[in-house]
Amino acid sequence: MDYRTSLLILGFALTRFANAQSAHPSVATIFNFNTLQKGANIYNGLTIGPGGVLYGTAEQGGLSTSPCPVATDGCGLAFQLTPPSSPGGHWTETVLHRFGSKQDDGYYPSGTLTMGPNGVLYGTTAYGGVAGSVGTVFQLTPPASPGDSWKGTAIHSFNGANDGRYPAAGLALDRDGVLYGATTRGGTSSLGTVFSLKPPAAPSDPWDGRVLHSFAGAPGDGDGPYSTLVIGPSGTLFGTTLIGGSLNNGAVFQLTPPPSPGSPWTETVLYSFVPYGGDGFAPTAGVTLGADGVIYGPTQDGGSSDYGAVYQLTPPASPGASWRESVVYSFTGVDGDAGPCSSLVVGTGGVLYGTTIGGTAFDLQPPASPGEQWTEFFALALNGEGNGGLVLDADGVLYGTATFNLDGKAFELIP
């Protein structure tokens, strides 16, 4: 057998293997959160750390000797899931922090954790803090020595007024260590804010919190940001609001940093959703940046069948022109495949992955030629609401969470 023939046979075998893999996607539970001690209401997504360790939060649960001041079943917890040492083994949960156990602590953590330098985790709580119990930003610092405990610290307490209140999503972290996030309410019009937190020069100093934008509502602005922001080129921030926009059905916005430090940021509404004509509306999730500056995102409602949609925003060809929106897929509602509710993940070849409140994980394949239809390759049942979305590891494996009643689980999805 000559060299070229060997290559042809090998290429054919690899193609068959790849096709076999993609033809049979699978989803499997890797951990069950079936007690209040382990955590309950696992509505937030997961973060992947070194060694494939997964980090996340439970909005409730976390019973301990220091009970939550507002709930007998616990104020929520942060956890770590360590993969098994050998294939087929069990994942192990470690509780890193139980919320609500001290005066300045937040409770009911909201959104996916963000990992910073040295393995420090950042997140938000919807309530708690020292200024009216309207939410916090916290950090979880890993132990300095094996066997020691993680340290949970509230680095910012919202004041409920112009500062904002009730953050409902995670945080974005830039290369300088600045955190960016949103609150669903508060600000000058009490319709939500976008804020930044600059790390202190010395560990004992406070973080520098600033409001970058206060939403004004319909018709000229968004109202109620419920999703994690995304940092784009040149530090531009992108996000969505659940309502607001020209017809009060939600909007996509961008915040452009100022040319000089201390000057105001500039907010622009890129698109306002409409509740007719097959468009999506009510975006509960944030946006995802694709190739060539294209933005993708889901809407929980709307689409041609009113079961939700995935949209695409294409940047303008010339400065000052409008972004162009198109619905790339409308959900049908079959077997619970309805209500996409989490930010999308871009995989190899531009494939989009996401989850629905109806209880599925889905895969959207881009068209072979521009202008053709996207197709849904699979919609796998999660046996629970997939509110938290998915995260993709270096091997192409997806991880996520799903909740049914109080019980929750972490799952692994192999496309």
C-alpha positions, 0 to 999 in steps of 0.5 A: 500500500503506497503513502497516498492510498494510506492517507486516503484510507485514514482520511475516510476513517476519520471522516466516518468517525467525525460523522458518527460523533456528530450524528449521535450527540449525548447529554449525561448528568454528572452531579445531582444537587438533590438536597438543600445542603448541596444547593437548590435552584441551580439557575446559573451557569458554570465556569471552567477552571484549570484542570476542568474543575467547574465552578457555580452558584446555587440561588438557595440552599446552603444550610449551615450553623450560621443560618440565613437571616431571611430564609430557613432553607439557606441563602445560596452557596458557591460550589466547586465540581471536581472531575473524576480521576478516571473515566466513569468515576464520580464528580465531587462537590466542594462548598466554597461559600455559604451566603448570608452568614455575616452582616455585609454578605449578600444572598441569593447569588445571581449569574455565572461566576467570572474567574480572574487572575490567581483563580479568584472568582467574582459574582453578584447577589441579588440581595444583601449588603450593608446599604438596604439589602439590594445586592452586592458584588463579591469575590471568592479567594482560593486558599493559600494552602491546601486544606484551608477555606476559601474566603468570601468578601463583598467588595461592593454593596449597592445603595438602591438609588443612583448606584443601582439595585438588584443585579441579576447577572454575572460580570465581565472582566477586562485585561486591567482587572476592571469588572463590568455589570448591570443592575435591573433597577436603580439609576436616575430613572430607576430603570437599571444601570451599567456599572464598573468596579476598578480594583484598589491599588492596595488590598485594604482599599475599597474598589472604585464603583462608578455608574456608566449609564442609567437607563431611561426606558422607552422609546429612546432607551432600554429598560431592565438589563437582566444579562451579563455584559460582553466586552468587545473590541476597544473595550466597548460593552454590549448587552440587552434589556428585557424591555424598553426600546422603541416599542418597549419589547427589549433592546440591544445596546452598546456602551463606548468608552470615552476618549479620555479617562473620566469623561462619560461613556456613550450609549447607543441602542443598536436594535429595538425588538418588535412584537410582530412580523416574526421578530423575537422580543423580550431578550432575557439573555445577553449577546454573543460576539461572532466573526466579523463583528456579528452579534447573536442572541436569543429572545424568549418570546416571538419568532414565527411560531411565538416560541422564541427566536435566535437573532443576528445583528450585522454591523453597518458597512459604513459609519453612521449606518444602522445595524441590520437584524435578522431572525436566523431561527424560530423555535417550534415548541415541539417537545419543550424546545421553546423559550431560549433563555441563555446566552449562546456559545459559538463552537467550531464552524460557527455552530451556536449552542444554547438552552431553553426554559422549555428544557432542551439544549440545542445546536444551530448549524449555520447555512452553507451559503449566505441568505440560506436558512440555519438548521437545528441539528439537535434538541436534547431533553435536559429534564429540567429548565436550562436557564444557566446556559452552556460553557465549552471546554478545550475539547469541545465538550459542553457543560451546563445546569438544569433545575426542576422544582428545587432540585438541580443538576450539572450535565455534560453534553457531547455534540 
